[in-house]
Amino acid sequence: MAQRFADDGFTPVGRLISTADLAQYRDIYDRFLSGDIESGEKRTDLGSHVDRKEGVRENITQIIWPSALYPPLKDLPLHEKALSAARELIGPDAELDFDMMIHKAPHTAVPTPWHQDAAYWVDMPDKRAVSIWIALDDTDLDNGCMWYVRGSHLEPLRPHHPTSDGKNIECDCSEDEPGATPVPVRAGEAVAHSGSTLHYSRGNTTDGVRRAYILNYRPAAMIELERRMGADHGLNENVRKVRNSDATEQ
Ligand SMILES: O=C(O)CCC(=O)C(=O)O
C-alpha cells in the first residue's frame, strides 16, 4: 500500500469501518446534515459555483472539523485505524491535522472541482500529507466516487484559480488527463491521496446519498508550524483561497 501511494499518489486502503459500526457513523453524519448537531459557519457549499436547484440547500455539503464540533467522533474505532494507515503511508510522526465531511445529496449532480489540496494550504518545508477518504455509502461513477490523476503528486503544483463564485479554488484538468483514474469503494472502505495529488469527483445523479468522511494527516511538527502561522483549516480562521505560492497563477 505504501509503495503504491508513493508511486501513484493514491491507494485504496481497504475497510476502516466495520459493517457493524457503519450505522453509528451514518447516524452521526445524518445528525450533522439535519442540523441536530450544529455546524454553523463550518458548513458550506463546495458546489456553490453552480446555481442551486429549487429546494436544494447545498450542491455539495462540506462540514469542516466535525470532530471538534462533536468530540465523541474521535473515540470511535475509525480514528485509531486511520491513524495507523496514515503512519504506514507517510511515516510514524503523522498526526490528525483536521477532518471534514463532504456529502452529495441525491440528484444534486454537481462535480467537485479538480484541485490539489496543497494549493489551499500554506507551504510547508515537509510536504508529507495524506487524506484518508472514507465512504459511508457504496460509491461508483454515478454517485461521485473519487478520481485521481496517477503520478500528479510527482509534478509541480498546478496553477489554481478561484471558482466562478470565488468561494473555492480549482485548476484546469479533466477525466481525459493521462492517468485520470476513478476509484470506487464500498461503504466502510477508504482511499488515500497525498496533499499534491490532483483529484475530483462527478456529481451524484442517483437516488441515494453519497456521504464521505475525510481525515487529513501530516507530520506533528508541520501541524505545529501551521498553527504558529495561523493556519488551522477553518477551526478558527476561514480561508478558502490559493495560499501555496507554488500554486498561484503567473
Ligand atoms: O468528496 C469529494 O467529492 C472531494 C473530496 C476532496 O476534495 C478531498 O478529500 O480532498
The ligand as an ORCA input file, in Angstrom:
! r2SCAN-3c Opt
* xyz 0 1
  O     -15.545     14.091     -1.752
  C     -15.264     14.786     -2.727
  O     -16.006     14.905     -3.693
  C     -13.978     15.569     -2.751
  C     -13.038     15.214     -1.648
  C     -11.837     16.073     -1.600
  O     -11.674     17.005     -2.333
  C     -10.805     15.725     -0.608
  O     -10.958     14.761      0.148
  O      -9.771     16.426     -0.576
*
